[in-house]
Structure formats: structure tokens, C-alpha cells
Amino acid sequence: MQKNKTYFVSDFHLGVHGRLSSQERERQIIRWLNLIWQDASAIYLVGDVFDFWFEYKTVVPKGYVRILGKLAEIRDAGVDVFFFTGNHDMWIFQYFEKELGIPTYRAPIVREIGGKKFVIGHGDGLGPGDHGYKLVKKIFANRLCQWCFERIHPNLGVGLANFWSGRSRKSNPSPKKFLGAEKEWLITYANDYLEEKYADYFIFGHRHLPIDYTLKNAKSRYINLGEWLNYNSYAVFDGTDIALKFFENDAGKIFGNASYSEI
């Protein structure tokens, strides 16, 4: 089978229950990976794969054996896999690179794929607004803060972090509907980017809503990958065009301004 497709996915949030339990969702993700990796030239994991992760020097969080093993198998088979940290798993350091051979990115990157220019990143902290989170992100990214947290025993540290993660999600839920171009911060970010540089596709997660939106230049598109707590959404680029799809979810909706979208 020809390996000519590039897959993008984000926001698995493994470790927290959604429509399925975390372990059931992990098995579902494995079924998806088994389906797509045979024709994949590359797989981009665009942040918040885990609802929380802190990487001590000799300890990684309990669980996730299935997905880590499958990613190792896919890499060993020669498929490129790329990992982006999100706001929930920003404390991934070198584990993926050293143990799995998977490059890890902490900020958006620009990449040419099939002659198209992609801007790829989790999306947290981009665009206007959300100043409180941007401050918190700077604190969490501070090496001294990370060193201090590392001094806490994992039994206590992971428990505290999971509690904080749950409170953050409840107090700052992502809107369940498309807000329009003026209020969608990542659309603002993409349109501002286009004022100075060109890109064909902006691929982000974080928003938790599958969105396909044609930007103001009428050529470029903003794709939000949605999430796997409810939607099971992902994007695939076949070398010519990109499309949002859903796995084991016949009721999936795509939001935005494309002809097939539901707003």
C-alpha cells in the first residue's frame, strides 16, 4: 500500500473520562492507529494527548502502555510521528524523543507537505485574549517551577496536577458552538499571520471543536482538529487536499464556513 497520506489529530485527553472511559478511549485510538498507519507517511499528534503528564527523570505517569507501545511500533516501521505539547501535557520533556524516536515541539512550526505550506501547533496562547492562561503558561514553562514540582513525590504531585486539570476544565470550558470569525481567536491569529506571510493550512487543536474555515484571503484554511472526548475527529491530507473525518462516530459535525459545514 502506498504511504502517501499525512494525518493530524489532537486532544485525546487520556487519563480523564469522556463519552468513553479513558482506557476504552485508548483502545479506540489504537484501532484508529491500526487503520491509518498502513497508508500514513506521517502522523502529527497536535497536543493534549494526555490530560496530564509530568516527566520525572526516572518516572513517567502510570498507564498509557497501549498507546506508547503502538507509537513505538509505528516508528519502528518507519512512519514519521511528530508530537506537540499542549496546555495539559506541556511537561513532556525528552521521553518521546529518547524512548520512541518522536520529535517533540513546544511551539507552532511551519512545514511544507506535498507542495503546501502548513502552520501546525496546539493553539493554546495564540491570538488575542486569554491573558490569564498566557501568564500561567509562562509560569509552568519556567524551569525553576518545574524543578520545584519535581521535588514533590509523584503520589502527591500527580494527584495535585489532576485536581488542577479538572478544575481548569470545568471553569474554562470550550464553547460547544462556532463563535464566528471575530470571536474565534485562532482564526484571528491565522488572518494576522497572513498579513505578513502565506500558508495554505493552519492546523490547530485546543479548541475542542472540528472546524474547517476558509480565511479572509479566500485561499487559506484554518482546520481545528476537534477532540476525542466526544467527536473522535482528525484531519487527513492526501497530497492534494485536506479533510476532517470522524472515527467510529456517525454523528460528527464540522463547523465553519465550508460548504459541508454545519454552523
N, C-alpha and C positions, 0 to 999 in steps of 0.2 A: 504494500500500500504506500502511495506517495505521501511523504510527510511535508505538506505544504500549507498547513493552517497554523495560525497563531491564536492562542486562547488567552482571555483575560477574565479574572474572577477576583472577588474581594468579599470581605465581611462574612466569613464563616462563623465567627464568634464562638469557636469551640470552647467549651467549658461552661457555657450558660445554656439553659433550655429555651427552646422556641416552640415552633409548631411540633417539632420532634425533640426528644431528649438529645443532649449533646452527643452521647455515644451513638444513638440512632442516626443523627445527622452526619457524624463522622463516617459511618458505614455507607451512607448515601453519597457522600463526597468521594469515597473510594470507588463506588460504582460509576460515578461520573468520570473520574480519572481513568478508570479502566476503559471507558467508552472512547475518550478523546485522545489518549496519548498515542494511539496507533497511527493517527494521521497528523500529529502535532509536530511542528518544527520547533515551537517554543510555547511555554506556559508562563504567564505572568500572574503571580499572586500579589494582589494590589492592596495589601494591608488588612489589619484586624482579622487575620486568620484565627487568632486566639483572642478570647475575651480578656485574658490576662496572661502575661508571660514575664517572668524575671529570671534572668540567666546568671546564677551564681557560677563561680569559677569551676566547681566540680558537681553542680546540681542543676538540673533543669526540671520544670514542673512535671508532676505526675500526670500520666495519661498520654493521649495522642500517639500511641505506639503505631496504630494502623496508618495514620496519615504520614508520619515520619518515615515509616518503612516503605510505603508506596512511593513517596517522593524520592527516596534513595534508589529504589528500583528504576524509576523513570530516568533519573540522572545517569545511573549505570548503563542504561540502554542508549544513552547518547542524546536524549532530548534536553534542550536547554530549558532551565527553570530559573526564574528570577523572583526574588522576594522583596516586597516593600513593607517597611514597618508602618503601622497605623497608630492611631491615638491610644488603642487598647494594648498593643503589643510593641510599643516603642522601645522596651527594654530587652529586645533581642539584640545580641551583640555579635559574636563570631561563631555561634553554634552551627548555623545553617551553612556558613561558608566552609568551616573546618570539617564538620562531620558529614555534610551532604554535598558539598561542592556547589552550593547555590549562592550566587552573589546576592548581597543584601543592600538595599538602598533606603536612605532616610529622607530623601527629598525627591521631588519630581525629576525625571530625566527626559531627554529628547532622544528619540531613536528613529532611524529610517528602516521601514519594513516594507518590502515589495515596492519600493519607489515612493512610498507615502511617508510623511513625517508625522510621528506620534509624540505627543506630550503625555507622559504616564506618571501617575503618582496617586497616593491615597486620597489626598484632597483636604485633609484637616489643616486648618490655619491659613488657607488660601482665600483670597478675595477680601472684601470689606467685612467689618463687623466681627463678632465673636472674640472680642478683645480679652475677655476673662480667660477663655481657653488658651489664647495665644500666650498669655502670661504664664499660665500653669504649664504649658508645653515647654517654655524656656526653663522653668524650674526643674521639671522632670528630666530634661535633657542635660542638666548641669551635672558634671562628673562628680562633684562633691556630694550632691544629693544622692546620686546613685551609689557612691561609696558608703554613705551613711545607711542607706536601706540595706545594702549588702551585709552590714553588721548584724542585722536582725535575723534571728533564726527563721528558716523557711516556714516552719509550722505557724509562726505568728505573722511573718511578713506576707506570705501568700494570702492568708486569711484576711488581713487588713486590706490588701490590694483588691481582693474580690469584693469585699464590702464597699470600698470606694467606687469600684467599677459599677456595681449595681446601683448605687445612689446616683452616680453621674448619669446613667442611662435613664433613670426614672425622672430626674429633674430636668434633663435636656433631651427629650425625645425628638427624633427626626419627624418633621411633618409628613403625614401619610399621603399628601397630595402635591402635585406640581404647583409651585407658587407663582409661576410666571418669570420671565427673563429678568425683570427688575429686582426680584427678591431672591433669586437663586444665586448665591454668592459665587459658586463655581462657574456659572455662565458669565457673570461679571468678570471674573478672573480671566476666562478664556477670551472674551471680547477685548479686554485690555491688552492681553498678550498679542492679539492680532493687530493692534495698533502699531507694533514695532517689529514683529516677526510673523512668519507664516507657519501654520501647522495644519495638516489635514484633519487630524483627530486629536481630541483631548479625552483621555481615558482616566476616569477617577472612580473611587469608591466613596466611602464615608457617608454619603447622603442617604443610603438605605432605600433608594427608590430607583427602579430601572428607567432611565431617561435617555432618549435619543433626540437631540435638539440641534437644528441647523442654525449656526451662528450668524451674526449680522453681515458677514461678507457673502452670505448665501452659498458658500462652498464648504467651509469647515464645519465639523460636527463635534458636539460635546456628547460623550457617552458616559452615563453613570451606570456602574455595574450592578447596582441594587445590593441585595444581601441574600443569605441563606437561612435566616430565621423563619422567613415566610415565603420569599419569592423563588429561591433556587435559580437565580438569574446569572448569566455570564455573557460575554461577547466573544465572537469568533471572526477573525479576518482571514479571508480565503485567498488573499493576494490581489484581489480586485476591490472588494467592498467589505464592510464590517456590519454585523447584525447582532442584536441582542436576542438571546434564546433562553428557554427555561428547561430545567431538568426535573422530570417527574412532577410537573406542575402544569396542568392543562388550563388553569385559571389565571396564569400570569398576564400582567398588563404592562405595556410600555407607555411611558408618559413623555410628553414633549410636543414637538410641532411637526414630526414626520407624518406622512400620510396614513401610516398604520397605527398611529398612537391613539391612546385614549386619554383625554385630559379631564 
